[in-house]
Each structure stands twice: as structure tokens, then as C-alpha cells.
């Protein structure tokens, strides 16, 4: 049993063993969260966001604005498919999402103002801090969900599924994105289940049992310590977290990341491996980071938000379709990537609905830019920042609508122009009571300024 002098002599070891692998947060950090929890609860809406980011720049025309009435050099190469909304069509590789258009809000006047692969700017929603939206949310909500211990800011790249992904220019863009997530310190940065970081190491299912036994012994010692100082409020809170913290690590977080615990029928429903031969895809330089695992990535995202994660960023790659020697001619990559997104998103929406989570989870699908309205000489499209695909679903927002219009060639907004800052505001108003955040005592002014700088996309509220 610890005495007061024991704690003084062994403080460093005490804190080392007591670090409970919750986003880099130690046991004292958890206790602090407990003490401050009432105010944090007032800031949250108990909703979550999944951002599906299509790295490389998806074509607005081949996705959700096919413009088949335009001249041939502008219209969708993949044709169009009628959606469930009268008079609204999607690109030809999105039949499943088209059949669920009544559950979607399609923004045809979204402009990223970014003509390069700066995904760290696009994921930031154009904010002055250049921090990803997930990091901003975590800075307000806390690095972990107080009840479950689940990290609040998770990124799910293809590597999280245990697959080998080759490197190309998108690798550097992803590295910049991860670096930008540390704008407020490591505690609020991305947790990447594909590897790296103390939390990931502590979540491995082959973790030596002795590590858990050490923590169990410490918690037992803490109980004795609490009895010595039962009039200390901090230790009263520690008592409430002792068994919970242990159970979170052993039975909570690790299981949420373990897809083998999922119903095989659900795994099969999400499976997107059939949509591409990965060897054929990755032989193209601009598609080396592509993967056929997006379905499993989206399934993991569902498991995470269901277990209390507030913000999940799912990374899909390979959308840089110039159709030169680095990608198939005539936007051939759309037949792989488009159909995979179509299936993965549809499975995700169906799964949320079956679990009663549709209103709890907002799905956002976009990329860092769009593509040129005019097809180039190779049958591809080049970088274009004036119009960018954006689709949302769920979150208790108003779905079943097309927001804004593009011009006749799908090159610029023709009405209701929105930019990433409006998307950021939409996301944060979904996740947070922004009015309460403005008057909260422990939210930094620069965060409040970002949340107050722009208005949401008004049609979905």
C-alpha cells in the first residue's frame, strides 16, 4: 500500500504505470476530465461526424453533377444514372447512392478554392489555424470520450486495414495532414490505428498480459491510497475511474477497432474488394495509394462512432485523374474508385439506419478540389478549385435535396456558393452547441473565433 512518502519518491513510476493509453492522457488527466465534465457536456450535441475524404481531387461531373446536356467535351464520360430525386442524376458509377438520394444533400455549388493537393487545408475547412476539423472538435470536446475513453479524433487510412499501400505524392499530402492535426498538441491530434503512437501500441491484441496486470496492481494500490485520503475530492473521482479505465482498455477501445468481432454478414455487406484488382490499379503512379478496402474502412468508422468517437476521417486515394501516363485514359479510374465509394457509402448509410444511428452520425464526402470542366486531350480532367463535389447524409439535418447549382459546364457555382469555411461551420454546429462554446471558460479564443467566423450551409438546418 502506498504512503504519502511513497508517492513522493515514486511519482514518476506512478504516472508511468498509471498512463492508461487514452489518447496520451494519463490517469490524472482523466480525473481532470471528470472534474470538468459538466461544462464539456453542455457543449456537445451527442452527435458524430465521419468525413470521407477523396484524396486527389474527384471530378464534380463524374460524381454528382454529370451535365449530360453540355457539349461532349464537358459532359460525364461515365454517363448518368437517375436518382431517387425527380430530375436529379448522378454520374454513371454511382447507382446505389442515386437510389438513396432521398437520404443525401448534394451541394452543387461548393468551391474549395484550392487547385492543388493540399488536403490539410481542405480537411481544415479553410480555418485560419489550418487544423483539421477533427482536431478542432477534440480541442473543445476533449481528446477522448469521457464515458467510453474512445479517442475523439481518429483517422482511418487504407493501412488501418492491414494492407500494403505504395507511396506517391499523396503520401506526402497525408503526412502534412497528420502533422497539421498536432496544431493543439499531441493529445488532440489524429489517432491513427494503422500504426504509431503509444495508444496504438497499447491497443494491440497481443499486448503482454503483464502490462494489464501492472495497471491492475496500480489500481488496487490507488484504492488503498484513496482510503488514506478519503476526504480528498480528486481521489474520490479516481475511485470512480479505477475499474472503468481498466475495462475501457481491455474491453472497450481495443474491441471497437477489432473488425473480427463484427457479424460476418455485415462485413460481407461492406466488402468492396470486388470493385478493383488492386495490382492493376496500383501500377498507375497516381493510383499507388489506392486500395479496395474502403468498405472495411467505413465499417471501422461506424464501429468507432457507435462506441463514442466524435470525429472520424476516412482517407480514400487515387482520385488525381489527368488520364496521362500516371492514370488510365478516359477517366478509367472512375470505374474502380467511383463504384467502390458508391458501394461503401451505401452500405454505411444502410447500416446506420438499421442501428438507429442515422440522425446521430453526419457523413460528409468531399475532396481537396474538383476537376476541369473540359476534358483534356487524354480524356481526363485536370486540377480545378472553382467547383468541388460535396455530399452529406444524416446527422439529423435536412436531406433529400440538391443545394445550389453550377453553371452550364459545371465549372463554377451559379447560385448559393459555399466554401470550406461554410462546411466547417456546418460540421461544428452539428457536433457542438456553438453558443455555449462561445461563453465556455476553457475554450481558447482562437477556437471560438474559428467557430464564429462563418455561417453553416443554411439549407440543411
N, C-alpha and C positions, 0 to 999 in steps of 0.2 A: 504494500500500500504506500502511496506517495505521502510524504510530509511536505510542508511548505518549503523546507530547505531542499528537499529532493527536487522539487520543481525548479527551484533556482539553479541548482547545479546541473540539471539535465534538460534545461529549457530547449536547447537546440534539438536534442534527440526526441524530446516530447513532441515538438512541432513536426519533425520529420516523419515520425510514425503516424502522427495524427493527421497528416495531409491525406484527405480522403478522395483524391483523384477526381474532384468535381470541378472541371474546367480550371485547374490550377488553384482552386480555392482550398485553403486549409480549414481544419475544424473551427478555429477562431473566426475565420471568415464566414462560415456557415452560421455560427452563433450571432455574428453581427447582422447577417441577413435576417435571422429570426427576430432580432430585436427591432429591426427597421421594417419588418414585413408589412405592417398595417398600411403604411403610406404607399409602398410599392403596389399593394393590391389595388389601391384606389386608382392607380394609373393604368391598369391593364383591363382589356376587354375580354380576356379569356379566349382569344382567337389566335390563329397561327397563319403564317404565310409560307407558301412554297413557291420559290422563284425558279422556273425552268429557263435557264439561260442558254440560248443557241449561239455558241461562240463561232465567230467567223463572219456573221452578217447575213441572216436569212433574207431571201427575196420577199418583199411585201406582195409581189404579184403572184408568185408561185405558191404562196401560202394562203392568204385570206382576202385578196383583192385582185382577182385574175384578169379583169379588164378585157374580156373577150370581144368587146365592141371596138377596141382600139385597133390600129393597123397591126399587121402581123409582127413587125419588129418590136412591138411593145407588149402584146398580149402574152398570157401564160403559155409557156411551152408544154406544160403538163395538162393543159386543158382546164376544165372546171367541173365541179360537181354541185348539184343543187343542195342547198342546206335545208334544214327544217324551218328556217325563217323565209317567208314568201319573198321572192325576188332577190335573195342573197345567195351567192355562190362562193365556194372555196376553190383553191387550187386542186387539181385532179388527184393529188396524192393524199388528200385529207377527207376521205368519205366518212370515216367513223366520227370525226369531230363535227363534220357537217350534219350528221344525223343527230348530234347533241347540241346544235347551235342554240336551242332554246335555253341551254344552261350556260351560255357564254355571253360575254360582252366583247365585241370585236371593235377595236379602235382603229379606224382607217385614216386618222389624221394625227398620228403620233410621229413626232420628229425628234430623233436623238441628237441632231446637230453634231454628229460625230462621224467622220468619214474614215476612221482608222480602227484598228483592233485594240482600242483602249477599253477593254471590258471593265477595268477597275473604275472607270468614270461612269460607265453605263449602269453597273450594278450599284453605284453610289447614288443613283437617282439625281445626278447633277448637283449634289450638295457641295458647299464651299469647303467642307472638311475632307472631301474625297474619300470618305469612309463608306464601305458597303452598307446597305440598308440593314443587314443583319447585325452589324456591329453597333449601329446607332440604336437599334431596338435593344440589344443586350446591355448597352450602357444605361438605358433607362430601366429596363426590367430586371437587370441582374444577369450575371454570366450563366446562372443556372436556374431552372425552375425550382422554386422553394419546396414544393411538395414532393417532387419526384427526383430532384437532383439532375434532371436531364439538361445537357448544355442547351442554351438558348440560341446559339448561332453556329449552325453546322453546315459545312459544305460537302457535297457528295459528288466527286468526280468519278469517271468510269473506273479508276483504280480502286475505288472503295469496294468494287465487286470482285476484287482479286484478279482482274485481268491485266495483261501486259499491254500498255499503250505506248506507242512510239513517240518520239519528241519531234516537234517542228516549231514554227513561230508561235503557235498557240500555247506552247509550254511556257514561253517567256511571259505571255499575256496573263496566264494563270498565276505565275509566280508574282507578278505585280499585283494581281488581285489579292492574293493571300497576304502579301506584305502590307497592302493598304488596310487590311482588316485589323491590323495592330495599331490603328490610329489612337486608340484609347488605352493601349496596353494589352498584354497577352491574355488577360482574363476575359476580354471582350472580343478577341479575335476568333476566326473560324476554328472550330474543332473539325479536323479532317480525319475521318475514320479510315482513310486509305493508308495512314502511317504517319509517324512522327508525333512528338509531344507526349508529355507524361500521362495525360488522360488516356490516350490511345494505348500506351504500353500497359496501363493498369486495367484496361478492358479486355485484353487478350484472354480467351477462354482457357488457355494453357498456363495462366498465371500460377506460379507456385503457391500451394495452399498455405505455406508458411507465411506468405505476405499477408493473407487474410487473418491467419491466426495471430500474427503480431498486432494487427489492428484490433482484433477481438480482445486480446490481453490488455491493450491500452484502454479500451472502453471499460473493461472491468475495473482497471485502476482508477479511471475517471469517476466511476461510481463511488469508490471509497473516498476519493478526493472531494466529491460533492458532499458526502456525509460530514466531512470535517468542516466544511464551509457552507452549510445548508442555508445560511442567511444571505449568501451571495447570489444575486439575481442572474448573473451571467452563467453560473454553474447550474442554476435551475433550468435555464434554457438548454445547457449542454445535456442534461439528463433527457430532455425530450428528443434530442437528436442522436443519442448513442446508438440504439438499435436501428433506428431508421437509416442512419448513414451507412451502417454496415449492410443492411438489406438492400439499399439502393445500389451499392456497388455490386453485390453478389447476384441479386435477383432482378434488379430494375434496369439500369442503363445497359449492362452487357447483353441482357436478353433482347432489349429493343433493337440492338444492332445485329442480332443473330437471325438471319432470314431462314435458317433451317427450322426454326420454331413456327414458321408460318404454315398454314394449311396448304398442302401441295396443289390443291385446285386453284387457290388464289395465286400461287406462284406461276402456275401454268397460264392463268388469265392475263398476267402481266408480261409474259415472255415475249421478247422482241427479237430473239436471236435469229428467227426465220427470215427477217427482213433484209439481212445482208450477209454475204460471205465476207468475213472480216479481212481475210487475206487479199481478196480482190479490191476491197475498199482502201485498205491501208497502203497499197502500192502507190497510191497517188499522194504526192508530197503534201498537198493542202488538206488531206484527209487522214493523216497518220495518227491523229489523236481521236479519230472516230472510233466508236465502239457500238456493238449491237446489244449492249447491256442496259439501255435506258429504261426498259421496263422494270428491271430489278432496282435501278436507282430510284425510280418513282415509288416502288413498293417500300423501299427503305425510308423514303421521305414520309410516306403515310404512317409507318410504324413509329417514326420519331415524333411527329406532331401528335399522334394518338397518345404517346407517352409523355407529353408535356413540353417538347421542344417548340420554341416560339417562332423560329425562322430557319428554314432550310433552303439553301441554294444548290440546285441540281445543275451540274455542268454537262452540256452536250457539245460536241465539237465537230468540225469538218464543214461548216457552212460557208466557207470562202470559195464561191463557185464562179471563178473567172472563166472556167472551161478552157484553160490553156493546158500546157503540158503537166500542170500540177493537179488538175481535176478533170473529170470526164467532159467531153464536148456536149453541147446542147443541154447543159444543166443536168447531166445524167445522175449526179449525186442526189438530186431531189427524190429519185425513185427509191433510194436507200433511206436517207435521213428523214424525208417527209413522211413516208409510211411508218417509220419507227415512232416518230413523235405522235403521229395520228393515233397509233395503237396505244402507246404508253399513256398519253393524256386521257384517252377514252377509258382505259382500264382504271386509271386513278380516280376519275370522276365517278365511275360506276361503284367503285369500292367505297369511296367516301359516302355516297348515297346509301349504300347498303348498311353502313355503320352509323348512320345518322350524323355524319360529320360535315355534310356539305356546307352548312351555314357557319361552321366553326373554322373552316380552312379556306383561305383565299389562294387560288392558284394564279400565278402571273407567268405568261410565256412571252419572251421577247429576246432581243439580241442587242449587240452594240451599235448596229446600223442596219440599213436595208441595202438594196442593190439598185443599180442604174435602171431607169425605166426602159431604155433602149437596149436591145440585145446586141452584144458585141460580135465581132467577125467570127468568133469561135462558137457562137451560140450560147455564150454565158453572159453574166452580168457583173459589173464592176462595183467598187465601193460607192456608197451613196448615203449621205447623212440627212437628207431632206425628208425622208419618209421611212419609217421603221415598223415592222409588224409588232402588234401588241394585242394580246388576248387575255382576258381574265375570266375566272369562274369561281363561284361560291362566295364564301366569306359573309353571307347574309346581305350581299349587295344586289342591285337590280341587274338581272341577267336577261338574256333573250333579246338583245338589241345590238344594232350597229351604231357606233358613236362616230360622228364626223364623216366627212367624205374626202376623197382625194380628187385631184384634177383628172382630166380625161386620159392621161397617160400614167397615172399612179406614180407621179414623180414628186408632188408637193401636196400639202394639205389644202383643201379648198374651203373647208369650214371647220370650226371647233378645234383649232390647232392646240395640241397638247405636247408637252416636253417632259423629259425625265423628272424634273422637279415636281411636276403635277402627279406623276406616278408615285414618287416618294411620298408626297402628301397623302395620296390615296391609301397607300400601304400603311402609313403611320396612323392615320385616322381609323383604319380598320383594327390595328393592334392596340392602340393607346387611346385614352381619354386625353386628348391634346390639351384641352382646357385645364385639366388637373396637372398635367406635366408643366404647364407654364408657371404655376404657382408652387410647385413642389420645391422643397428646401434643398434637396441634394442632387438636383439635375443641373449640370453645368449650363451656363448662359449660352455657350456656343451651340449646345444641343437644342436648347429652346429656340434659338434664332433659326436654326435649320428647320425645325418643325413648324415654325411660324412664317417662313419666307414665302410659301406659295400655297395655292388652294388645290384641293383634290379635283379629280375628274368628276365634275358635278353630276353627270348623268347617272352614275352608279349609286348615288346616295339619295 
